[in-house]
Amino acid sequence: MSLPHSSGRRMRRLGERGQFIPMTYMLLFTSVFFLVAVINMYMVAQAKLQAQNIADAVALAVAALEAKSINVVMDRDEWMNHMYPDSQINKNNKNQFPGISDAAKHPFANSSDNPDLQQYAQLVNTINMAQTMFQAAYNRFLGATDGTTGQNYGPGGLSAILHEITALNDANVRVMVFNTDDGESKAAQHQQDLINNGKANFPITGSDNIEPQGMASVPFVNEEVHIQNQNETLTEALYGKGKVPPGTQPVGWMRPDWSGSKDHSTLKVTTGAGQNSAQIGAGAIVIKHIQLMSPFFRDVYLTAESKAYVVKDSGLSVQPGTLRASATGGTTGDPPPHFFPTYYVKLGARS
Amino acid sequence: MKNKSGQSTVEMAFLMPLLVMMIGAALFILYVSWQGIRTQQAANLAARVQGQERVAGGTSIGGIAQDNGSTTDSTSGVNTDVGVGFADFNPMSMLGAAPTRPVAGGGLAGKINKLVRDLFPGTSETEAYVPPPVIGQNVDTVSVIRKITMPRIPFLNNPGTAPQVTIQGTAYGGEDTFMYGLPRWGTTASAADPEWKTLVNQKGDKD
């Protein structure tokens, strides 16, 4: 008779005695669970923010390099307008070399006089060659696939440009850089491939984690100058009428080609609300790999994309209102009285 | 009955402080995580401002250097954007060197500091601030520091000795330090006085 009573009392006492401890354990377990969730969320949010900043910085840095390339080339255009001190320039003096902006209407003397048109054409051609060399050097840094291979070409060149972004030293970060629509498609596809086979691609070892995708040269137009009183172009003045070798680069001045008339040379960027248009610019896709405190979803790949563009109105490369279709395709225009090599870059809006 | 309730109370008395401390720690970690994300957000924003203004602002080289916190007005530290000539500007000094932080809230560095402080209302100058950015050749590095004082634990630490947790958010901006290094053939604010003439004249004076 006493056993059931005693046993029931012990059971009741055991149950009552352990009430607080199991509840505490449950609370602790729940707290730890939520704490791990919070830390994971923090890691994901932090990594996503870092990836976005890296993408922004890479896109802006590469676009800035393109802007610098345009500025350097156009600065040589403007240099041709300052061959004499401003106070000594006499636009009606036929014995003085004109600025390139005034060359078309300059009263050049006959070729028997000195300085003659051919000498002027030689001088302009020399400056054009320097401009072409600058273009090639910048394109090589960009990793433009239509450039000449050599030192600093491709990923190596981009690494040199982007080495100050120390976050790129992280073996769990990979970046794809592009400056054309074609390159953007390739980068998006490559991003998917890398993530699909993530464990094999992260962390990256033994190779560069900066990958150019479909990089093209910064598009420039070589403008011909038609000397009106001699009825010939500077190219013809240099080589002789009817003796210009086929494929010769026109002698004159250079400007960036904003029209996108050269195949695959521009990138569509959203520059304002809903304005998605072809621009000279660059983009970057970043993949950042992190490992979560979770047995189920351990490897997470965060991506971010950004595009930047050279602001067309931040400099002046052609006389406004003179752009027209060229007889040889693309566009042509008149030089402005002064070139403004002051181009800078902006981030594109999220599309 | 006394015995039963007494046991439960004793258990609670032993475990409750532990539980409260653990919940407190969890809440602190939650707060630090949240502040960590906010700090990174602030760094991203500061880097964007730094980058954009370096390439899109400034009317003179001296003004740009001053705006970037590379030089300051020795009297007030406030950017006046005038009176700083080319001779005062040494681009090489900007390479990798930490520029002088403006004394007051002037210029770009002051603007970034104010922006960051506004993102963390109620914090002092030592709790949320932007150290001088690392000026690179192509890209600058901007950091935001957030210091959080841990709550004082009764009987464990003395007043004023509570440890601080330092959170740092780092972001990248400042896309082209030398975009302004090109001579400006065009006219400046004074149409009669092109920038290139000023630069050439000043260079002549130095030589």
Interface residues (C-beta under 8 A of the other chain):
Chain A: R13 E16 R17 Q19 F20 I21 T24 L27 L28 S31 F34 L35 V38 I39 M41 Y42 A45 Q46 L49 Q50 Q52 N53 I54 D56 A57 L60 A61 A63 A64 L65 A67 K68 N71 V72 D75 E78 W79 N81 H82 D86 I161 L162 E164 I165 T166 A167 S314 H338 F339 F340 P341 T342 Y344 V345 K346 L347
Chain B: K4 Q7 S8 E11 M12 L15 L19 M22 I23 A26 I29 L30 S33 W34 G36 I37 Q40 Q41 A43 N44 A47 R48 G51 Q52 V55 A56 G136 Q137 N138 V139 D140 T141 T170 A171 Y172 G173 E175 D176 F178 M179 L182 P183 R184 W185 G186 P194 W196
